[in-house]
Amino acid sequence: MRIISAVLLVLCLSLPTFAQAQLKTDNPAQFIQTLMDQVLGTIKTERPRLQNDRQALRQLVNEGILPHADFRTTSRLVLGPFWSQATDAQKAAFMDAFQDMLMRTYADALLSYEDQPIRVKRPTGGYFDWDKAVPTEIVLKDGRPVQVKYYLYRNPQGEWKVYDVVAENVSFIMSYRNVLQEDARRLGLDGLIEKMRTQNIPVKQAHAQ
């Protein structure tokens, strides 16, 4: 699952040197293909330095976070009813804690990508009437294909934003939704945020609907 975690995190990254104009497209599959080519290409060329400098890896992740992901929508769907109950300050604190926890959990997984072939397929309808799904297939070293699907939508500015990733029919949002809502009920929202700031919370795999 490390390569899947790496590809999941890739969709939250974009380095300043990337040609943003190339990501302006009406086709969500083309957007995913271009973004993955750019990000994974950079990871491949930077791997020797990043393997020997963990702080540089952390900096790489932190400096490029979330330009192509709608983390607010992801957080809202993860928290469910607790999001509508939260104050603006709690929402901001949750997003900060969630983002930082994901970086702690998945940053090293970026280095597990070793030029495995990734095939981007034709887009389909998403969960709702406002989003799209872009299926992809990663071929692992043993030849086994792994299906990964990206859910995204186009905002009023014409930018594609990714908000969920489903790997082998397991949804990122639903997996975190299960465990974080359980902790929110038990600890309260402030208690959950504090736990996220200090611990990497293991997810419970949940299949996409």
C-alpha positions as CSV (number, residue, x, y, z in Angstrom):
1,M,0.0,0.0,0.0
2,R,3.0,2.4,0.2
3,I,3.0,3.1,-3.5
4,I,-0.7,3.8,-3.3
5,S,-0.1,6.2,-0.4
6,A,2.6,7.9,-2.4
7,V,0.3,8.4,-5.4
8,L,-2.5,9.7,-3.1
9,L,-0.1,12.3,-1.6
10,V,1.1,13.2,-5.1
11,L,-2.3,14.7,-5.9
12,C,-1.8,17.2,-3.0
13,L,1.6,18.4,-4.3
14,S,2.8,20.8,-6.9
15,L,6.3,22.3,-6.9
16,P,6.8,26.0,-7.9
17,T,8.7,25.0,-11.1
18,F,5.7,23.2,-12.6
19,A,4.1,24.8,-15.6
20,Q,0.7,25.6,-14.2
21,A,-0.7,26.6,-17.7
22,Q,-0.3,23.0,-18.8
23,L,-2.9,22.0,-16.1
24,K,-5.5,24.3,-17.5
25,T,-7.6,21.9,-19.5
26,D,-11.3,20.9,-20.0
27,N,-10.4,17.2,-19.7
28,P,-10.0,15.9,-16.2
29,A,-8.0,12.9,-17.4
30,Q,-5.5,15.1,-19.1
31,F,-5.3,17.1,-15.9
32,I,-4.5,14.0,-13.8
33,Q,-2.0,12.7,-16.4
34,T,-0.1,16.1,-16.6
35,L,0.0,16.5,-12.8
36,M,1.2,13.0,-12.2
37,D,3.9,13.3,-14.9
38,Q,5.1,16.5,-13.4
39,V,5.1,15.5,-9.8
40,L,6.4,12.0,-10.1
41,G,9.1,13.1,-12.5
42,T,10.3,15.6,-10.0
43,I,10.3,12.9,-7.2
44,K,12.3,10.6,-9.4
45,T,15.0,13.1,-10.1
46,E,15.1,14.3,-6.5
47,R,15.1,10.9,-4.8
48,P,18.8,10.6,-4.0
49,R,18.8,14.0,-2.2
50,L,15.5,13.3,-0.4
51,Q,16.6,9.9,0.8
52,N,19.5,11.4,2.7
53,D,17.8,14.5,3.9
54,R,14.5,13.9,5.7
55,Q,14.1,17.6,6.5
56,A,14.3,18.3,2.7
57,L,11.6,15.7,2.1
58,R,9.4,17.4,4.7
59,Q,10.1,20.8,3.2
60,L,9.3,19.5,-0.3
61,V,5.9,18.3,1.0
62,N,5.1,21.4,3.0
63,E,6.0,23.9,0.4
64,G,3.9,22.4,-2.3
65,I,0.8,21.4,-0.3
66,L,-2.7,21.4,-1.6
67,P,-2.8,23.7,-4.7
68,H,-4.7,21.0,-6.6
69,A,-6.7,19.5,-3.8
70,D,-9.8,20.8,-2.1
71,F,-8.9,20.0,1.4
72,R,-11.9,21.9,2.8
73,T,-14.3,19.6,0.9
74,T,-12.3,16.6,2.0
75,S,-12.4,17.7,5.6
76,R,-16.2,18.4,5.5
77,L,-16.9,15.0,4.1
78,V,-14.6,13.3,6.6
79,L,-16.2,15.0,9.6
80,G,-19.8,14.7,8.4
81,P,-22.3,16.1,11.0
82,F,-19.4,17.4,13.2
83,W,-18.4,19.8,10.5
84,S,-21.7,21.7,10.6
85,Q,-21.5,21.8,14.4
86,A,-17.9,23.2,14.4
87,T,-17.0,26.9,14.7
88,D,-14.9,28.5,12.0
89,A,-11.9,28.3,14.4
90,Q,-12.4,24.6,14.9
91,K,-12.8,24.0,11.2
92,A,-9.5,25.8,10.5
93,A,-7.8,23.9,13.4
94,F,-9.1,20.6,12.2
95,M,-7.8,21.2,8.6
96,D,-4.4,22.2,9.9
97,A,-4.1,19.2,12.2
98,F,-5.4,16.8,9.5
99,Q,-3.0,18.2,6.9
100,D,0.0,17.9,9.3
101,M,-1.0,14.4,10.3
102,L,-1.2,13.3,6.7
103,M,2.3,14.7,6.0
104,R,3.7,12.8,9.0
105,T,2.0,9.6,7.8
106,Y,2.6,9.7,4.1
107,A,5.7,11.8,3.4
108,D,8.1,8.9,3.3
109,A,5.8,7.0,1.1
110,L,6.7,9.4,-1.7
111,L,10.1,7.8,-2.0
112,S,8.5,4.4,-2.7
113,Y,7.6,5.4,-6.2
114,E,10.1,3.9,-8.6
115,D,8.8,4.7,-12.1
116,Q,5.9,2.1,-11.9
117,P,3.8,2.5,-15.0
118,I,0.5,4.5,-14.5
119,R,-2.2,4.4,-17.1
120,V,-4.9,7.1,-17.0
121,K,-8.3,6.0,-18.3
122,R,-11.4,7.7,-19.6
123,P,-13.2,9.9,-17.0
124,T,-16.6,8.8,-15.7
125,G,-19.3,10.3,-13.5
126,G,-18.4,10.8,-9.9
127,Y,-20.3,10.6,-6.6
128,F,-22.4,13.6,-7.3
129,D,-23.7,15.6,-10.3
130,W,-20.9,18.2,-9.9
131,D,-17.8,15.9,-9.9
132,K,-15.9,13.5,-12.2
133,A,-14.0,10.4,-11.5
134,V,-10.7,9.6,-13.3
135,P,-9.7,5.9,-13.1
136,T,-6.0,5.0,-13.3
137,E,-4.1,1.8,-13.1
138,I,-0.7,1.4,-11.5
139,V,1.4,-1.7,-12.4
140,L,3.5,-2.8,-9.5
141,K,6.9,-4.4,-9.7
142,D,5.4,-7.9,-9.5
143,G,3.2,-7.1,-12.5
144,R,0.0,-6.8,-10.4
145,P,-2.3,-4.0,-11.6
146,V,-3.7,-1.7,-8.9
147,Q,-6.8,0.4,-9.6
148,V,-6.8,4.0,-8.2
149,K,-9.6,6.4,-9.0
150,Y,-9.4,10.2,-8.4
151,Y,-12.6,12.2,-7.7
152,L,-12.4,15.9,-8.7
153,Y,-14.5,18.8,-9.8
154,R,-13.9,22.1,-11.6
155,N,-14.3,25.3,-9.6
156,P,-15.6,28.6,-10.9
157,Q,-12.1,29.6,-11.8
158,G,-11.8,26.6,-14.2
159,E,-9.4,24.7,-11.9
160,W,-9.7,21.0,-11.3
161,K,-9.6,20.2,-7.6
162,V,-9.2,16.6,-6.2
163,Y,-11.1,15.8,-3.0
164,D,-11.0,12.0,-2.7
165,V,-8.9,9.0,-3.9
166,V,-10.2,5.5,-4.0
167,A,-7.5,2.7,-4.2
168,E,-8.7,-0.8,-4.8
169,N,-12.2,0.3,-4.0
170,V,-11.1,1.7,-0.7
171,S,-12.0,5.4,-0.2
172,F,-9.6,7.8,1.5
173,I,-12.4,9.9,2.8
174,M,-14.5,7.0,4.1
175,S,-11.5,5.3,5.8
176,Y,-10.7,8.5,7.7
177,R,-14.4,9.3,8.2
178,N,-14.9,6.1,10.2
179,V,-12.2,6.6,12.7
180,L,-12.2,10.4,13.1
181,Q,-16.0,10.6,13.6
182,E,-15.7,7.9,16.3
183,D,-13.0,9.9,18.1
184,A,-15.0,13.1,17.7
185,R,-18.0,11.4,19.5
186,R,-15.7,10.1,22.2
187,L,-13.4,13.0,22.7
188,G,-15.3,16.0,21.4
189,L,-14.0,18.0,18.4
190,D,-11.3,19.8,20.4
191,G,-10.1,16.5,21.8
192,L,-10.0,15.0,18.4
193,I,-7.9,17.9,17.0
194,E,-5.5,17.6,19.9
195,K,-5.1,13.9,19.3
196,M,-4.4,14.5,15.6
197,R,-1.7,17.0,16.5
198,T,0.2,14.5,18.5
199,Q,-0.6,11.1,17.0
200,N,-0.8,9.4,13.6
201,I,-4.2,7.9,13.6
202,P,-4.6,4.6,11.8
203,V,-7.5,4.4,9.3
204,K,-10.2,1.8,9.1
205,Q,-10.5,0.6,5.5
206,A,-13.9,1.4,4.1
207,H,-15.1,0.7,0.6
208,A,-16.4,3.4,-1.6
209,Q,-20.2,3.4,-2.2
